[in-house]
């Protein structure tokens, strides 16, 4: 956790991955994220997708890290009053519900804005809060499917099966998983809205769809697909075969120890550095003139390069690349393999931490590193209502009033 958003309070009304993931990003940035949940059930992400302990799924532990949980029944006058008191202390509100759900409870954007015009309200859903599909419930793969990330065709067994993408480059699957893709854009917009509020005193209403995030993340594929008919020169595009790059200079190769590298020496300077580092000056002039050469030169060079890559281990190739300025890197077959890489482990985005309540757990941390602020999880994902007493006491409620609101004496 960095402290870039220290002092910012976020209220989150969300279940499952969209809003949860957005709140997790803001908690990683130092915001005080309070998960407002209904008594009894709350966010059932706790209870699905496997368990490391009862009520603690890996998805819940990751997506709800660093947050506090308060249970309030917004259908009661007392619960609603407590919500509005809490709302007055908030800077940001995350709405991870279907369009109109919070309006029906009287706590949607219009109601919040009328009471607190500077609130930054971000609704993050699968299909967005406006449009013909806004009222449709979504799960993660639906967002990617709408973005053409899962092309399918009828298989011989009568079931739908994966089909080659009709889009160029890496296809729309390069946009990533929908809930995660949209969450990072939602967090970016929330941060920008906070800057605007600091400058103007005005809040904002932000509407983010996971589908939008997939398209934005896969902008390379989307841009070329949607503008393909406008291209007048395709000579600098990489050669493709069955959806994969087929050239020799932008290609995967097996190393001498059975690992894999992605070789990307498509610029003349990198290609020259590579050839000289391995003692193959005879290959220097095989690259085409120009800015890049993706290696549209048949299979002969590709076979020769595979022989060369078998001569060294992955570790040796990485040392050579760093020493001689060559564009190549590991291409691991699992995140478990990648996590053992010394560079990956040093970056800190994969972070293992232990809490008395849950034991050891491996988190996916911040993608950015802030100087002097190494990543850590402030607190584990909360149990339902775990911080109800603490949060209501901060609002000035007495123990007896907390007991009445929480419906229990040990929340």
Helices and strands as residue ranges (DSSP letters): E 9-13, H 17-28, E 32-37, G 44-47, H 58-63, E 68-71, H 77-87, E 92-95, H 101-104, H 109-115, E 120-125, H 140-146, E 152-154, E 160-162, G 172-175, H 178-200, E 204-209, H 210-217, H 219-227, G 228-230, E 240-241, E 244-245, E 250-254, E 260-264, H 268-277, G 281-286, H 300-309, H 314-324, E 328-330, H 335-339, H 342-347, E 350-355, E 359-364, H 388-394, H 399-406
